[in-house]
């Protein structure tokens, strides 16, 4: 089978966000970590069994030429897999600078596809992102009055997306305003025809509700490429007669032993570790100072895990209070401490999988990246949602075995996230 929708996301969590929305709208989705190498048969096999593939790049804040290059490589892989429509996904706060990267990547994709027209909308009303008269609102305030004004890498000081995007593109940028969007797919198509006749290449589209996104989805079915936040995902699957269904999130049945690896130091994760300890489950604390002193902490952690894994989930964690983390950082340096802990936890994850762990919860954004890389995972089939934006996934290990994994960054999840997520995975399967 060939894939329907080929998606290119400009960062990892944004990719997961989009994948999650597509699954909720009924598509079976695989998220790939970067563009697969030419010999990655695993990625091809996973993609062949999906309606949509989301390739996660790290192209949001790199130089525009690099973002274009990576996006075009993703495009050719997706086209080779038969993708019928391309979805360029960026942040719902339109994170970019006058140099890009939203504009340059959009135009490069249009050029490669021979497309003379596309849309742009970061609207995601469920998350408080709405677009009206081309202006982006974050909750109740305009983008330029939100915290994004002071973002260190992509400060957003203009809320008018027509002018923001116009500054990044060579093609004229226009607007499909709410009057057309509210009137339905035919009115949107008529407005597209009008803008095309005027020579407009990219149109910002207003959307203040999910219904707006659904109407928009229907109207853009024939565009070779669309560009949006993750909200438009709600409106596209029906173009292939795909409806929301629990089957979209079904993963292979979980098997094997259970473990949690936590290198997150955020407040929510501290609470989750405390809760796990409170319930008397086995947990091993990884001390960065002992790693720095040359002790083989990973081996100790694995010996501890092996002794307890048969009885249920085991937690290996470096999570500490902000004060304790500051002390360690003061002694080792923040970057050095982070690197040491990430490497150790990645080795622990490898060892756990070697011991038969096949259900793994990972806490921490950076930690997740290190673990996924160490395990050689290149693709994740997206399963049921545990918490908004945090799904269970099924990954193929390099030897073809399945690993159920969830990657929880920072402040996601309630206090009982670790055991609740494992319970949910096994309930879904039963
Ligand atoms: P989060 O998603 O909560 O920000 P991350 O994994 O992205 O979690 O980042 C946490 C960083 O802190 C990682 O680089 C990790 O290695 C580092 N770290 C984890 N535990 C400690 C600790 N006890 N002392 C110092 N640094 C730590």
Boltz pocket constraint, residues with backbone or C-beta under 6 A from the ligand:
constraints:
  - pocket:
      binder: B
      contacts: [[A, 262], [A, 263], [A, 264], [A, 265], [A, 266], [A, 269], [A, 286], [A, 288], [A, 318], [A, 319], [A, 320], [A, 324], [A, 325], [A, 328], [A, 329], [A, 334], [A, 337], [A, 338], [A, 339], [A, 340], [A, 341], [A, 342], [A, 363], [A, 364], [A, 365], [A, 366], [A, 367], [A, 368], [A, 408], [A, 409], [A, 410], [A, 411]]
      max_distance: 6.0
